[in-house]
Amino acid sequence: MNKKPKSYIFYMGIGIFAVGLLLKLVFADAEGALLTIPFVLTGFGAGIIGVGVVNLYRLKLLKNNPEKAKQYEVAEKDERNIRLREKSGYATWYVTMFILAILSMTLLVLNDNLACWLTLGALTIHIASFFVYIAIYNKKL
């Protein structure tokens, strides 16, 4: 498995960011969803630009220093690092589950029904996905 950084991600982020800014100018007097779409695209584009900058830096580093590239590849395939990423994912899953549960209970106490139901829906999807993945991995192993 040879993962190489991709240089087009940076340019894709710039494109999405520019589309968001352009839509903000076009829909300046809009209401509702048309008002929020430019902000979502601008934020999403800015995030992708950040990922693209890191990918461009990694691509430059790997091209200019083949020894560093070999060390990077070994670190990616190392069993210990793979297990560390898995354990980190498990811990993150539990933290997210408890945050969603606390958030839904807080919104219930604050009597914000729509937000509470949305958060409970996200929590339900989160927990259901856990059991689906258990079933999938149980069949694979």
Summary of the structure (lengths in Angstrom):
residues: 141
radius of gyration: 21.0
end to end distance: 20.2
largest distance: 58.6
contacts: 344
relative contact order: 0.08
helix: 87%
strand: 0%
